[in-house]
Amino acid sequence: MRRVLLFGLALVAVLVAVRFSLPTVDARAQPGWLESTVATHVRSWLTPSKYDTMPNPVSCDASALAAARAHWADHCATCHANNGNGQTMLGRGMYPKPPDMRATGTQSQSDGRIYATIRNGVPLTGMPAFGQPTDGDKETWALVCFVRHLPSMTPDEELAMRAMNPKTDADREEERQEAEFLNGGSVP
Ligand code: HEC
């Protein structure tokens, strides 16, 4: 009888120890080194190798960059930030978090790999699939140009992008009231 009791107590002690050594459910946590390395490699293995050497069919000139900048500000900046550093409310609260895309982790990938990520997304993360393969995916390839441009983005470009970030009706109403006030209207 005493043995059964001791065994029961030991089992409870082990369960309590396991419970408290596990992380709590909190998406603000930073994934550990091992988890990030394994996830990055698995993602890399599962990306078909045909993407590795795919050349970018879009020439990254001023007009392609301008279109991609607007596209990024509207569809990507909520998570990735206008400058690609991932420091937004959503970005910081995700698990895994969007990486700083100006750094070598992203910039060392081939154009085709970056294209594959934007086209197909990354399952089990917040990264959606954006590809529109029916139109030759020109917009997605132009975004690859923009990812390459991130490390050399100027403060002026970043400022211009703020006007292109998604706005809520409340934001628009606030802007309207400010404009009305500046034009001599009543204080809102
Ligand atoms: C809802 C949030 C969200 C949005 C919107 C979003 N992303 Fe992401 N993105 C992520 C997350 C999270 C990751 C990290 C995925 C991972 O850890 O594998 C990511 C990863 C990436 C990567 C891979 C970076 C690397 O180093 O491997 C690229 C490229 C990328 N996103 C491009 C874009 C583009 C372009 C857009 C807009 C068209 C966009 N993302 C929109 C959340 C988002």
Residues whose N, C-alpha, C, O or C-beta is under 5 A from the ligand:
A	BS01	HEC	H75 C76 C79 M94 P96 K97 P98 P99 G105 T106 I114 T117 I118 V122 T125 G126 M127 P128 F130 L143
